[in-house]
Amino acid sequence: MRLPYIPSDPQFPSPEDQAIVSRIQQRRGPNGLLELDRALLHSPPVADGWNSFLASIRTQTSLSISIRELAICRVAVLNRAWYEWDHHAPLLLAASGMTQAHVDAVRSLPPHYDRAGESDDVFDEPHRAVLAYVDAMTLDVTVAEEVFGRVKKAFGEKGSVEVTATVAAYNCVSRFLVALDVGEMNGKGKEASS
């Protein structure tokens, strides 16, 4: 990490800042604060907004766990955010219908593989649509109408917004993690543990 981590049980002099710590600890549960939280807490208001926003993305959308975690894991791979990968690949593997073959494919498929007309026998169309969408949003920013149309067909209007917000949010997370080297995972490459 490029900055020192805030202590794992921080004691801020400001009651407002300490209330932020309590909200984050409540969300994290008995495992306590993550390195990510301890980096964000250098700025308690930023940590508070982050906690609220990511809690909504993680727990309050209508997306299935497999779709959500597929999107998060693909963002992690594309951005080489191995700390993010290590936290979310097990959640993808545990999602209903997902296997090690799915996890391996998320990690090994080349960028825009679907655009090149390559097909895989691992994912169904909704999952392939999300992979194509993540690749476009993360690598190109602009999303072709055809790619968006697949997501809209699979998830409707509400789901399209939720997929988009998830991909955007985890691009933010991954960029923060990599820029500050949270978890000291930079440079681990595809050899990072899963």
N, C-alpha and C positions, 0 to 999 in steps of 0.2 A: 504494500500500500504506500502510496506516495505521501500520505499524511499519517500521523499517529492515529490509531483508533481511539475513539472515546471509550472510557472504561466500560466493562460489561454491565456494571450496575451504577450508571452515572447519577450523580447527585448535583443537580444544578441549583444555584442560589435562587433563581427566579421560580416562583410557584407555577407560573404559566409554562415555563420550559419543562419543569418536572412533571406537569400534567401531560405534556406531549410524550415524555418517556413512558409514563404509565399507559397511555393509549397504545403505544407501539408494543410494549410488553404484553398487554392484554391480547393484542392480535397475534403475537408470536407464541403465546402460551408457555408451557413449562420449559421449552428448550431455550428460552431467553432470546436476547437480541442477537441478530446475525451480524457478521462483519459489515454487511451493507448498511444496516441500521446504525452501527457504530461509526460509519463514515458519514452518513447523512446527518447525524446528530451534531456535527460541527455547526450546523445551522438548524436549530430546532424547528422554526417555522417551515422550512423546506421539508424536513423529515415528517412533519405533521401532515402537510399536503400530500406528500408522496404516499404515506401510510393510508390515508383516506382514499386516494385515487386508486392505488393498486389493490386495496381491499375490495373496491367495487369491481374492478376488472377480474379479480380472482374468484370472487364469491357471489356476485350479484347479477351475472349475466345468464342468459338462457343457453349458452353454448355447452355442449357436452365436454366432459373433462378431456376426452381424447382430442377433440378439435382445439380446445384452448391450449393444452400442453403441446400439441403438435406445432401450433403457431409459435409458441414461446421457444420451443427447442430449435425450430428452424431458424428463427431470428438469432439465437445464440450461436448456431453453427456459422451462419453467414457473417456475423460480426466477430467471430472468434472470441466470444464471451464465455469462456470455459467455466467460470464460477457459476454463471447462470445455467449452463448445460448441466453441471454436476448437481444442481438443486432441482432441476425440472425433468431430466431424463428418467429418474426413477418414478416420477409422477405419471409421465407418459406411459411407461411400461406397466404401471399398476392400473391404468385406465381400462375400462371394459373394452374388450376386443383387440387390445394392443398386445403385441408380442415383441420379443427381442428383434425379430426381423424388421418390424416397423421402426424401432429405435435406431437400428443400424442403418436403415435406409434414409432416415431423416439426416443422419450424420454424413452419409457417404454420397448421396445423390448430388450431381454437379448442379451449380446454379442454373436456373432456367431449364432444367432437364425436360420439363413438360413442353416448353416452347419449341424445343428441337424435335418434337414429334416422338421422342422416346417414351415408351410406356413402361410401367412397372406392374407387376402382378401382386404387389404388396398392398396398395391402397385402393379403396373404393373412390368413386368420383368426388364426393364431398371432401374427403381428405386430400385428394389430388388438387382440387380447386383451391383449397387453403394453401397448399404448398406453392402453387403457382402465384397466388396472391401475395404471400409472404415474400417470395423472391422478387416480385415486381415492386412492392412497396419498399422493401429494404434496399434493393440494389439500384432501382431505377427511379424511385419516388413516384413518378407518373405511372399509372396503371392503365393498360390497354383496355378498351371497352369489352373485348372478348373475355379477358381474364376476370374483370369485375362481374360480367354477366354470369359467369359460372358460379361465383360466390352468391350472387343475388338469387339465382335459380335454386341453389342448394339450401340457402338459409333465410330467404325473404329479406324484407327491408330491415327489420329489427336485428336479425342475425348478421346482416351485412355491416351494420353500424358496430355491432359488438365484435365481430372479427376484425374490422378495421381498427377499432380502439385498442384491442388486444395487441395487434401487431405494432401499432404506433407506440403504445405504452412500453412494450418490451424492447423496442428499438431504443427508446429513452433509457431504460434500465441498462441495457447492454452497453450503451455508449458511456454511461456513468461508470459502470464497473470496469470497463477496459481503460478509460482515460485515467482513472485513479488507481488502477491495478488492485481493486478490492479482492481480497482472498489470495493475492499473489499468484494469479493464474495466467497472467500474460506470458506469451512465449511457450506455453504448453502444447499448442497446436492440437491436431486431431489425436494426439497421444494422451490428452488429458483423460483422467479416469472417468468412467461412467458408472 
